Amino acid sequence: MSMTEILAISEIKKVKTDEITAIGMTTEVLKGFDILHNKMFDLVNAALNAGDNVTEKIVTDLMRYLEKRNWMFTA
């Protein structure tokens, strides 16, 4: 896939960075964190429903890392 194709289906959208402030950048990162967290949560639930404990553990560990980064941005 090309980056254009990936961006077309992605919920995390590219933003113009030429006029964005530091607060605006942080806000965009936090929006991305929120989208990723929600998708990971859906994946954890699907893994649990399928009895896939390995995938559930991997995604849970990634979520823990993401939540820590989110906390660091908002603290």
C-alpha positions in Angstrom: 0.0 0.0 0.0 1.1 3.5 -0.6 1.0 6.2 2.1 -1.8 7.9 0.2 -3.9 4.7 0.4 -3.1 4.3 4.1 -4.0 7.9 4.9 -7.3 7.5 3.0 -8.5 4.8 5.3 -6.9 5.9 8.5 -8.9 7.6 11.2 -5.8 9.5 12.3 -5.6 12.3 9.8 -2.5 14.1 8.6 -2.5 17.8 9.7 -0.7 20.7 8.2 2.2 21.5 10.4 3.3 24.8 8.9 1.1 26.9 11.1 0.3 24.7 14.1 1.3 25.7 17.6 2.9 23.4 20.2 -0.5 23.1 22.0 -2.1 22.2 18.7 0.5 19.5 18.1 -0.1 18.1 21.5 -3.8 18.1 21.0 -3.4 16.2 17.7 -1.1 13.6 19.4 -3.7 13.1 22.1 -6.5 12.7 19.5 -4.3 10.0 17.9 -3.7 8.3 21.2 -7.5 8.3 21.8 -8.2 6.7 18.4 -5.5 4.1 18.9 -6.7 3.3 22.4 -10.3 2.7 21.3 -9.1 0.5 18.4 -6.9 -1.5 20.8 -9.7 -1.9 23.2 -11.9 -3.3 20.4 -9.1 -5.7 19.5 -8.6 -6.9 23.1 -12.4 -7.6 23.3 -12.3 -9.5 20.0 -9.2 -11.5 21.2 -10.9 -12.4 24.5 -14.1 -13.5 22.7 -12.0 -15.7 20.4 -10.0 -17.2 23.3 -6.8 -15.7 21.9 -4.9 -15.0 25.2 -1.6 -14.2 23.4 -3.0 -11.4 21.3 -4.9 -10.1 24.3 -1.7 -9.9 26.3 0.3 -8.3 23.5 -2.3 -5.6 22.9 -2.9 -5.0 26.6 0.9 -4.4 27.0 0.8 -1.9 24.1 -2.2 -0.2 25.7 -0.4 0.1 29.0 2.5 1.8 27.2 0.1 4.1 25.2 -1.8 5.0 28.4 1.5 6.0 30.1 2.4 8.2 27.2 -1.0 9.8 27.3 -0.7 10.4 31.0 2.7 12.1 30.4 1.3 14.4 27.8 -1.6 15.4 30.0 0.2 15.7 33.3 
